[in-house]
Amino acid sequence: MGKGHQSLLGFDFKIFFVLSVALNVGLISKVLYQGEEGNQENKISMICLDTKGSRHGDAHISMRRTLAYTTTSNNVTEDSSGGDDIVIDLDHGNPAMYEEYWKHRGDEITVVIPGWQFISYFSDLKNLCWFLEPELAKQAIRLHNLVGNAVTQDRHIVVGTGSSQLYEAILYALTTADSPEPMSVVSATPYYSAYPLQTNYLKSGLHRWAGDAQNFSTNEPYIEVVTSPNNPDGSIRQAVANGDKGILVHDLAYYWPQYTPITHQADEDIMLFTISKSTGHAGSRIGWALIKDPEIAKKMTKFMEISTIGVSKESQIRAARILQAVSDDYDSISTVNDDDRFFDYSYSFMVKRWNELKAVVDKSEKFSLPKLPPDTCTFSGKTFEPLPAFAWLKCEEETVDDCASYLRSHKILTRAGKHFGASSKYVRISMLDTSYKFKILTERLSKLSTMKSREF
């Protein structure tokens, strides 16, 4: 090959290299600034690292502009097209409705974490739950005391990766390896659909799902899960199993003033809460348990230690900042509009959605909803009917035996009643998803309600 030819090849390579760099720079710029125009609903703010504003090197709030990128976690947005062809998935309790509120709060809730921070496994060796960040414990107690929904004095806090991990930790803590038979776990129907799956998933010799607490009777020790307000129907629950050796676990994930009137401070031995339902931050995967017995708290902590060696500190710090922001608004003496305070905003949002859904169902003989009695909320002073995070809808038409399948045929995905130990005439529908999905839901239910019986 001649010298001139080699030079030409070298020149071509240089051109190719320059073009390649230019294209990549353009692509990176597009990713970093993507979304400045167009749909804003599905953006996620990324952590912005700014050590200049850090005090003593701790995690802090950044007022700088954050980068953003789009996500496809919600496959139906207000920019979607297709009308009747759109499938809306309301099976899961995805709390997407809260996104707009927290987006409005902007960077004031953003947490910046230096790269060197939270390297250690340990958070507080003086605490029974040694991986619990002290700030999360402080803000959780503060919020409970503000709302008045749970007694926090003389309680141990155990943090978990959502209330799901806490549930498994509690089952571990309440059972013994030397028992001749697995301990029975029950809950009144309709019970939360995940309880049977989580209880039996590992086929543990420690515990087993035994079904409906209302039809359960035994002289042996057992565990009863009392979910109040209940998932899926929103009712206020008490223990119902027939036995004098029961250990009660109170799942109070929805005992917050946007869902139900706060009537008293829950004072139970074992109480579960989660940030996914209280503030809508399901992706952070943070839950906490208020435990009276230190031995139970120790065993729960041991379960976390064995399974995951603790819980993400980054998630705990973010959760603590969010809880702090909610409390700060109510403690502030500044003129903060009610609608800017989280519980007032979310309460108004739930009232609006439930009024719209009830308006559709009340005009129909095809569907029905449970009647839940009103009560006065000690937190807000308002008297109102519960506003559950889920609609427990019943298909009343005799020709419809499987309500979930019927709604699925009209492109509405729900969770069937059979998963909750109930009739297939029922379905659970999330009330917490995007406004666009909820709008489609009410429009389709209204259309189905006007259909003649032979069409139904």
C-alpha positions, 0 to 999 in steps of 0.5 A: 500500500502506498504512502499516499493511500496510508495518509488518506486512510489516516485522514478518513479515520480522523474525520470519523473520530471527530464525527463520532465525538460530535454525535456522542456529545449531542446525544449526551446533551439531549439526555441531560436536557431531555424533557424541557419541552413536552410531557412533564408527568413522567420525569424523575429528578436526579440527585444533584451533587453540590458539596459547596453548600454542605454543612459539616459534610452532611446530606443537605438540600440543594436549590440548584437546578436538577437534571431530569430524564424520562421514565416509562413507569407509567405507560398511560399519560395525558399525551397518550392517544388511542381512546378506547384502545388504551388499557389502564392498569389499576391493579396495583396501588401505585401512588402516582397521584402524589407526584404533582404535589411533590413536583410543585415543591421543587428542589426544597425537598431534594437531598444531596448526599456526598459520595463518602457518606453512609459507607458504613453498615452501622447507623446507631449502635446504641439502638436495638435497630442499629441500622436505623438512621436517627433522623428518620426515627426523629421525623417519624415520631414527630409526624405521628405526634403531629397527626395523632394517629399512633402512640410513640412513647416507650416504643422501639422503631424498626425500619424495613424495606417497605412494610412488606419486609417488616411483615416478614420480619414480624412473622419471624420474630413471633414464631419459634423454631422448636414449635411442632407445627407452623404457627397459623396466620389469619386475617379477616376477609377481605384481607390484603391479597399479599398476606397469603403469598408472603406468609407461604412464599418460602414454605417456612416451617415457622408459619403458614397462612390459615385464611379468614380470621372470622372463621378461625378458632383454635386453642393454640398460639396464632397471629392475627393481622388487623389491617385498619383502615382495611385494604381493600375495602377501607373499613375500620377493623378490630380483631375477630379470631376465636382464640385466647392465644392470639398475637395481634399485628396491626397494619396501619399503613392507611391510618393517615388523614387523607384516607380516613378520620383520625379518631384516636392514637393507636396504642397497639403492641405491634404497628406497621407504617410505610412512607409509600402510603403516608406521603406516596414515595413508594419507590423509596421502599421505607417502612417502619414498625412501632414495637412495644416489646424489646425482644420482638424488636431485637428479633425483627432486627436480626431478621433484617440483619440476616436477610439484607444486613440493614436498610438503605441509608440513602432511602432513610435520609430521603424519607426523613427529609420528606416527613420533616417537610410535611411536619414543618408546614404544619408547625410553621407560623408563616402564612402557608396556604392549606392547599400547600400543606400535604395532608390538606392537599391530598385530602382534597384530592381524595374527596374530589376523586371519590365524589367523581367515582360515587357520582358514576356508581350511584347512577348505575344499577350495575355497580356498587361500593361499600357504605362507610360511616363518617366520623370526625377527624381529630387532626383536621376537625373535619367530619367525613366518610373514609376516602380509601386508597382503593375502591372495593367495587362490586358488579351487581349484574347477575350475568357477571360472575367474574367482575375482573374479567368483565372489566378486563374485556373493557381494558380496565385491569383490576385485582379480582376479589378471589385474591382477597378471600372474597367473591369474584363479584368484587374487584379492587381498583386503585384510587391513587394513580394518575389523573388521566387513568382515573378520568378514563376509569370514570368515563368507561364505568359511566359508559358501561352503566348505561349499557342494556342488560343484554349488552352487559 
